[in-house]
Amino acid sequence: MNKYNYWIALSEAPGIGIASMKEIYKSLLSTGLSIQDIMELNESEIEDEFSFSKRTVQGILKGQQLLEKTEDVYQQILTAGIEPVLFFEENYPEQLKNSNSINTPPLLYCFGNKRNLQLPLITVMSGAEISSTADTIAYHTGKILAEHCICAGTGLNRGAGTLFASGTLENRGELLAIIPCGLLTFNMSDNLKEIFDPDTCTIVSPFFPKEEISKHNAIYRNELLSELSDAIYIIEMKKDDPVITPTVKHISKISTPLYATHYSEYPEEASGNQNLFENYGALPIRGKKVGNIIQPNLDAIMAHAKFSKKTKEAN
């Protein structure tokens, strides 16, 4: 049985979170044991060998009971070309490695080029309902980021998310998409299937491969994108949007630079944009004329990627 299956089973066990996973990993390093060794011990053997809390011990035992179920799922993700990235591995994002949040995912499931997890990232978000102007903005934002060789982050939500991804991929850009469900339940749109390139794109899920989409998962997806991004651009949001509103509060809490579309007259779909400027310190993105087309002026937000700490580390 592969080591990943043991860690997947452990991550799904009740009572086991990122703190417990880190404690277990640290103990394995100090004792020279493997994850397979600990998952084959009984309760008394675990207690004799390690100084884990009762809750962690019980979590390990519950993880052992999940091994058969997770082995079946692990074989499915291998067949689908999905790779897990554990919290202590090289490709796991540094921002998450350094996070003290109890909500940090212990592993990420990836389809495509895992290298994108290490790149400077500008992420675009928007509400589920967007104006026709936002359609154009989303596509051209993806196109411009691709032309400037900046990795584009998205939640692949309907509307702005898919248009933004199309603008990126049609112009051979790099894309990092985090989805609000398991990769085995994810259905890529036909349009994106035609242009998806696993060498330049990464689709990531922090959820168990068979987990279904939910509002809670969408909020968590956005918070994770916020943690990984050098800056966030919210194209449009309605007042009290049930997913974007808690996301904005999280962005403010972690101080990720925030931008939003500035309109002379705000459409209903962007009725919450002014609140971003007034209460969350969002910086405005306005249009500029390029030929006969009005495109978003992304110079300021792109600077966050160009001068990103991740860029310096890569060099």
RAMOJO-V834999 format. One record per residue. N is the residue number from 1. RES is the residue in one letter. SS is DSSP state (H for helix, E for strand, C for the rest). PSI is psi in degrees with one decimal (NA if undefined). OMEGA is omega in whole degrees, 0 to 359 (* if undefined). Layout:
BEGIN
n=N res=RES ss=SS psi=PSI omega=OMEGA
n=N res=RES ss=SS psi=PSI omega=OMEGA
END
This chain:
BEGIN
n=1 res=M ss=C psi=133.6 omega=184
n=2 res=N ss=C psi=149.4 omega=181
n=3 res=K ss=H psi=-33.2 omega=181
n=4 res=Y ss=H psi=-35.9 omega=180
n=5 res=N ss=H psi=-38.0 omega=178
n=6 res=Y ss=H psi=-44.3 omega=180
n=7 res=W ss=H psi=-36.8 omega=178
n=8 res=I ss=H psi=-45.7 omega=179
n=9 res=A ss=H psi=-42.4 omega=180
n=10 res=L ss=H psi=-39.9 omega=181
n=11 res=S ss=H psi=-24.1 omega=181
n=12 res=E ss=C psi=-5.6 omega=183
n=13 res=A ss=C psi=133.9 omega=176
n=14 res=P ss=C psi=137.2 omega=179
n=15 res=G ss=C psi=-5.0 omega=180
n=16 res=I ss=C psi=115.4 omega=177
n=17 res=G ss=C psi=-167.3 omega=183
n=18 res=I ss=H psi=-36.3 omega=180
n=19 res=A ss=H psi=-44.0 omega=179
n=20 res=S ss=H psi=-39.9 omega=180
n=21 res=M ss=H psi=-41.1 omega=179
n=22 res=K ss=H psi=-39.3 omega=179
n=23 res=E ss=H psi=-43.6 omega=179
n=24 res=I ss=H psi=-44.8 omega=180
n=25 res=Y ss=H psi=-44.4 omega=180
n=26 res=K ss=H psi=-39.6 omega=179
n=27 res=S ss=H psi=-37.1 omega=178
n=28 res=L ss=H psi=-40.9 omega=179
n=29 res=L ss=H psi=-40.8 omega=184
n=30 res=S ss=H psi=-27.3 omega=182
n=31 res=T ss=H psi=-14.4 omega=182
n=32 res=G ss=C psi=10.7 omega=179
n=33 res=L ss=C psi=164.6 omega=178
n=34 res=S ss=C psi=166.2 omega=176
n=35 res=I ss=H psi=-33.0 omega=177
n=36 res=Q ss=H psi=-40.9 omega=180
n=37 res=D ss=H psi=-49.1 omega=185
n=38 res=I ss=H psi=-30.0 omega=181
n=39 res=M ss=C psi=-1.8 omega=176
n=40 res=E ss=C psi=1.3 omega=179
n=41 res=L ss=C psi=150.6 omega=174
n=42 res=N ss=C psi=178.7 omega=187
n=43 res=E ss=H psi=-47.9 omega=182
n=44 res=S ss=H psi=-35.1 omega=179
n=45 res=E ss=H psi=-38.3 omega=177
n=46 res=I ss=H psi=-44.0 omega=181
n=47 res=E ss=H psi=-34.3 omega=179
n=48 res=D ss=H psi=-35.6 omega=186
n=49 res=E ss=H psi=-30.8 omega=187
n=50 res=F ss=C psi=161.7 omega=178
n=51 res=S ss=C psi=41.7 omega=180
n=52 res=F ss=C psi=155.5 omega=173
n=53 res=S ss=C psi=162.2 omega=179
n=54 res=K ss=H psi=-38.2 omega=181
n=55 res=R ss=H psi=-41.6 omega=180
n=56 res=T ss=H psi=-40.9 omega=178
n=57 res=V ss=H psi=-45.8 omega=180
n=58 res=Q ss=H psi=-35.0 omega=177
n=59 res=G ss=H psi=-41.3 omega=178
n=60 res=I ss=H psi=-43.1 omega=180
n=61 res=L ss=H psi=-38.3 omega=177
n=62 res=K ss=H psi=-35.5 omega=176
n=63 res=G ss=H psi=-38.4 omega=178
n=64 res=Q ss=H psi=-35.5 omega=181
n=65 res=Q ss=H psi=-17.6 omega=182
n=66 res=L ss=C psi=-3.9 omega=188
n=67 res=L ss=H psi=-40.8 omega=181
n=68 res=E ss=H psi=-42.6 omega=179
n=69 res=K ss=H psi=-46.2 omega=183
n=70 res=T ss=H psi=-26.8 omega=177
n=71 res=E ss=H psi=-40.5 omega=178
n=72 res=D ss=H psi=-44.6 omega=179
n=73 res=V ss=H psi=-38.8 omega=180
n=74 res=Y ss=H psi=-40.5 omega=178
n=75 res=Q ss=H psi=-35.8 omega=178
n=76 res=Q ss=H psi=-41.8 omega=181
n=77 res=I ss=H psi=-33.1 omega=176
n=78 res=L ss=H psi=-44.6 omega=179
n=79 res=T ss=H psi=-35.3 omega=182
n=80 res=A ss=C psi=-2.6 omega=180
n=81 res=G ss=C psi=20.7 omega=180
n=82 res=I ss=C psi=134.1 omega=181
n=83 res=E ss=E psi=131.1 omega=173
n=84 res=P ss=E psi=144.5 omega=175
n=85 res=V ss=E psi=115.7 omega=183
n=86 res=L ss=E psi=158.1 omega=187
n=87 res=F ss=C psi=-17.3 omega=181
n=88 res=F ss=C psi=3.8 omega=184
n=89 res=E ss=C psi=162.6 omega=187
n=90 res=E ss=C psi=-40.1 omega=185
n=91 res=N ss=C psi=-6.7 omega=178
n=92 res=Y ss=C psi=131.3 omega=186
n=93 res=P ss=C psi=137.2 omega=183
n=94 res=E ss=H psi=-36.1 omega=180
n=95 res=Q ss=H psi=-38.1 omega=180
n=96 res=L ss=H psi=-34.8 omega=176
n=97 res=K ss=H psi=-35.6 omega=183
n=98 res=N ss=C psi=-1.9 omega=183
n=99 res=S ss=C psi=143.2 omega=175
n=100 res=N ss=C psi=7.5 omega=182
n=101 res=S ss=C psi=138.5 omega=177
n=102 res=I ss=C psi=-11.1 omega=181
n=103 res=N ss=C psi=4.4 omega=179
n=104 res=T ss=C psi=130.1 omega=181
n=105 res=P ss=C psi=131.6 omega=180
n=106 res=P ss=C psi=-19.2 omega=175
n=107 res=L ss=E psi=155.1 omega=178
n=108 res=L ss=E psi=138.0 omega=176
n=109 res=Y ss=E psi=125.9 omega=188
n=110 res=C ss=E psi=138.1 omega=172
n=111 res=F ss=E psi=117.1 omega=183
n=112 res=G ss=E psi=-153.4 omega=186
n=113 res=N ss=C psi=109.5 omega=182
n=114 res=K ss=H psi=-16.8 omega=180
n=115 res=R ss=H psi=-30.2 omega=183
n=116 res=N ss=H psi=-19.7 omega=178
n=117 res=L ss=H psi=-16.9 omega=183
n=118 res=Q ss=H psi=-2.9 omega=187
n=119 res=L ss=C psi=152.6 omega=169
n=120 res=P ss=C psi=143.8 omega=191
n=121 res=L ss=E psi=129.3 omega=170
n=122 res=I ss=E psi=122.3 omega=185
n=123 res=T ss=E psi=139.1 omega=177
n=124 res=V ss=E psi=133.0 omega=176
n=125 res=M ss=E psi=162.1 omega=176
n=126 res=S ss=C psi=163.2 omega=175
n=127 res=G ss=C psi=169.2 omega=182
n=128 res=A ss=C psi=-32.7 omega=179
n=129 res=E ss=C psi=124.1 omega=181
n=130 res=I ss=C psi=157.4 omega=179
n=131 res=S ss=C psi=168.7 omega=178
n=132 res=S ss=H psi=-29.9 omega=177
n=133 res=T ss=H psi=-40.4 omega=180
n=134 res=A ss=H psi=-31.4 omega=175
n=135 res=D ss=H psi=-49.3 omega=181
n=136 res=T ss=H psi=-42.5 omega=180
n=137 res=I ss=H psi=-45.5 omega=183
n=138 res=A ss=H psi=-47.7 omega=182
n=139 res=Y ss=H psi=-48.0 omega=183
n=140 res=H ss=H psi=-29.3 omega=176
n=141 res=T ss=H psi=-44.2 omega=176
n=142 res=G ss=H psi=-41.4 omega=180
n=143 res=K ss=H psi=-45.6 omega=182
n=144 res=I ss=H psi=-43.0 omega=178
n=145 res=L ss=H psi=-39.6 omega=178
n=146 res=A ss=H psi=-42.8 omega=181
n=147 res=E ss=H psi=-26.4 omega=179
n=148 res=H ss=C psi=11.3 omega=177
n=149 res=C ss=C psi=41.9 omega=177
n=150 res=I ss=C psi=128.2 omega=180
n=151 res=C ss=E psi=133.4 omega=184
n=152 res=A ss=E psi=127.4 omega=179
n=153 res=G ss=E psi=139.2 omega=182
n=154 res=T ss=E psi=155.7 omega=173
n=155 res=G ss=C psi=2.3 omega=181
n=156 res=L ss=C psi=33.2 omega=175
n=157 res=N ss=C psi=156.0 omega=182
n=158 res=R ss=C psi=151.3 omega=181
n=159 res=G ss=C psi=-112.3 omega=186
n=160 res=A ss=H psi=-38.6 omega=183
n=161 res=G ss=H psi=-45.7 omega=181
n=162 res=T ss=H psi=-35.0 omega=177
n=163 res=L ss=H psi=-41.1 omega=177
n=164 res=F ss=H psi=-45.3 omega=178
n=165 res=A ss=H psi=-39.7 omega=179
n=166 res=S ss=H psi=-44.3 omega=179
n=167 res=G ss=H psi=-35.5 omega=179
n=168 res=T ss=H psi=-51.9 omega=188
n=169 res=L ss=H psi=-35.2 omega=179
n=170 res=E ss=C psi=-18.1 omega=179
n=171 res=N ss=C psi=24.5 omega=173
n=172 res=R ss=C psi=36.3 omega=178
n=173 res=G ss=C psi=170.6 omega=178
n=174 res=E ss=C psi=136.4 omega=186
n=175 res=L ss=E psi=134.6 omega=171
n=176 res=L ss=E psi=113.0 omega=180
n=177 res=A ss=E psi=130.0 omega=174
n=178 res=I ss=E psi=127.1 omega=187
n=179 res=I ss=C psi=155.3 omega=184
n=180 res=P ss=C psi=34.6 omega=180
n=181 res=C ss=C psi=176.2 omega=176
n=182 res=G ss=C psi=152.0 omega=183
n=183 res=L ss=C psi=-25.4 omega=179
n=184 res=L ss=C psi=-13.6 omega=177
n=185 res=T ss=C psi=0.1 omega=183
n=186 res=F ss=C psi=133.3 omega=177
n=187 res=N ss=C psi=109.5 omega=178
n=188 res=M ss=C psi=141.5 omega=179
n=189 res=S ss=C psi=152.7 omega=181
n=190 res=D ss=H psi=-37.4 omega=180
n=191 res=N ss=H psi=-44.2 omega=181
n=192 res=L ss=H psi=-32.6 omega=177
n=193 res=K ss=H psi=-38.2 omega=184
n=194 res=E ss=H psi=-26.5 omega=185
n=195 res=I ss=H psi=-1.2 omega=181
n=196 res=F ss=C psi=131.1 omega=179
n=197 res=D ss=C psi=111.3 omega=182
n=198 res=P ss=C psi=-12.1 omega=177
n=199 res=D ss=C psi=-25.5 omega=182
n=200 res=T ss=C psi=-6.4 omega=185
n=201 res=C ss=E psi=151.4 omega=175
n=202 res=T ss=E psi=126.3 omega=171
n=203 res=I ss=E psi=125.4 omega=188
n=204 res=V ss=E psi=141.0 omega=172
n=205 res=S ss=E psi=132.4 omega=174
n=206 res=P ss=C psi=4.1 omega=186
n=207 res=F ss=C psi=155.6 omega=175
n=208 res=F ss=C psi=137.2 omega=190
n=209 res=P ss=C psi=-23.5 omega=182
n=210 res=K ss=C psi=9.3 omega=181
n=211 res=E ss=C psi=139.6 omega=181
n=212 res=E ss=C psi=161.9 omega=179
n=213 res=I ss=C psi=147.3 omega=177
n=214 res=S ss=C psi=163.6 omega=177
n=215 res=K ss=H psi=-43.2 omega=179
n=216 res=H ss=H psi=-43.3 omega=179
n=217 res=N ss=H psi=-35.4 omega=180
n=218 res=A ss=H psi=-40.7 omega=178
n=219 res=I ss=H psi=-45.0 omega=179
n=220 res=Y ss=H psi=-40.7 omega=176
n=221 res=R ss=H psi=-46.4 omega=180
n=222 res=N ss=H psi=-38.0 omega=179
n=223 res=E ss=H psi=-38.4 omega=179
n=224 res=L ss=H psi=-42.7 omega=176
n=225 res=L ss=H psi=-39.6 omega=179
n=226 res=S ss=H psi=-38.6 omega=180
n=227 res=E ss=H psi=-34.3 omega=186
n=228 res=L ss=H psi=-13.4 omega=190
n=229 res=S ss=C psi=149.0 omega=172
n=230 res=D ss=C psi=-24.0 omega=175
n=231 res=A ss=E psi=155.4 omega=181
n=232 res=I ss=E psi=136.6 omega=175
n=233 res=Y ss=E psi=113.9 omega=175
n=234 res=I ss=E psi=113.7 omega=184
n=235 res=I ss=C psi=-54.5 omega=178
n=236 res=E ss=C psi=146.5 omega=171
n=237 res=M ss=C psi=143.5 omega=174
n=238 res=K ss=C psi=161.2 omega=175
n=239 res=K ss=C psi=136.1 omega=177
n=240 res=D ss=C psi=34.2 omega=175
n=241 res=D ss=C psi=127.9 omega=188
n=242 res=P ss=C psi=-18.9 omega=179
n=243 res=V ss=C psi=-45.3 omega=183
n=244 res=I ss=H psi=-35.7 omega=182
n=245 res=T ss=H psi=-52.1 omega=176
n=246 res=P ss=H psi=-28.0 omega=177
n=247 res=T ss=H psi=-44.1 omega=181
n=248 res=V ss=H psi=-39.3 omega=178
n=249 res=K ss=H psi=-38.7 omega=178
n=250 res=H ss=H psi=-41.5 omega=178
n=251 res=I ss=H psi=-43.6 omega=179
n=252 res=S ss=H psi=-39.1 omega=182
n=253 res=K ss=H psi=-39.5 omega=183
n=254 res=I ss=H psi=-0.1 omega=174
n=255 res=S ss=C psi=32.4 omega=171
n=256 res=T ss=C psi=130.5 omega=180
n=257 res=P ss=E psi=133.7 omega=186
n=258 res=L ss=E psi=135.2 omega=177
n=259 res=Y ss=E psi=155.8 omega=177
n=260 res=A ss=E psi=157.1 omega=180
n=261 res=T ss=E psi=131.5 omega=176
n=262 res=H ss=C psi=126.5 omega=178
n=263 res=Y ss=C psi=150.6 omega=171
n=264 res=S ss=C psi=-35.8 omega=172
n=265 res=E ss=C psi=126.0 omega=187
n=266 res=Y ss=C psi=126.3 omega=174
n=267 res=P ss=C psi=163.8 omega=181
n=268 res=E ss=H psi=-36.5 omega=181
n=269 res=E ss=H psi=-17.9 omega=179
n=270 res=A ss=H psi=24.7 omega=184
n=271 res=S ss=C psi=-15.7 omega=178
n=272 res=G ss=C psi=-3.9 omega=184
n=273 res=N ss=H psi=-41.3 omega=181
n=274 res=Q ss=H psi=-34.1 omega=177
n=275 res=N ss=H psi=-32.0 omega=178
n=276 res=L ss=H psi=-39.3 omega=178
n=277 res=F ss=H psi=-42.9 omega=188
n=278 res=E ss=H psi=-36.1 omega=188
n=279 res=N ss=H psi=-12.5 omega=183
n=280 res=Y ss=C psi=9.0 omega=174
n=281 res=G ss=C psi=23.1 omega=179
n=282 res=A ss=C psi=143.3 omega=177
n=283 res=L ss=E psi=143.5 omega=186
n=284 res=P ss=E psi=141.0 omega=168
n=285 res=I ss=E psi=119.1 omega=181
n=286 res=R ss=C psi=171.3 omega=179
n=287 res=G ss=E psi=153.8 omega=171
n=288 res=K ss=E psi=147.9 omega=184
n=289 res=K ss=E psi=124.3 omega=176
n=290 res=V ss=E psi=103.4 omega=187
n=291 res=G ss=C psi=-122.5 omega=178
n=292 res=N ss=C psi=10.8 omega=185
n=293 res=I ss=E psi=138.1 omega=173
n=294 res=I ss=E psi=116.9 omega=181
n=295 res=Q ss=E psi=155.6 omega=177
n=296 res=P ss=E psi=137.5 omega=177
n=297 res=N ss=C psi=103.5 omega=187
n=298 res=L ss=C psi=10.4 omega=185
n=299 res=D ss=H psi=-46.9 omega=184
n=300 res=A ss=H psi=-45.2 omega=183
n=301 res=I ss=H psi=-34.0 omega=180
n=302 res=M ss=H psi=-25.5 omega=179
n=303 res=A ss=H psi=-29.4 omega=179
n=304 res=H ss=H psi=-34.4 omega=178
n=305 res=A ss=H psi=-40.0 omega=183
n=306 res=K ss=H psi=-30.9 omega=180
n=307 res=F ss=C psi=23.5 omega=181
n=308 res=S ss=C psi=147.7 omega=174
n=309 res=K ss=H psi=-34.9 omega=180
n=310 res=K ss=H psi=-34.5 omega=177
n=311 res=T ss=H psi=-43.4 omega=180
n=312 res=K ss=H psi=-39.0 omega=180
n=313 res=E ss=H psi=-35.8 omega=180
n=314 res=A ss=H psi=-32.9 omega=181
n=315 res=N ss=C psi=NA omega=*
END
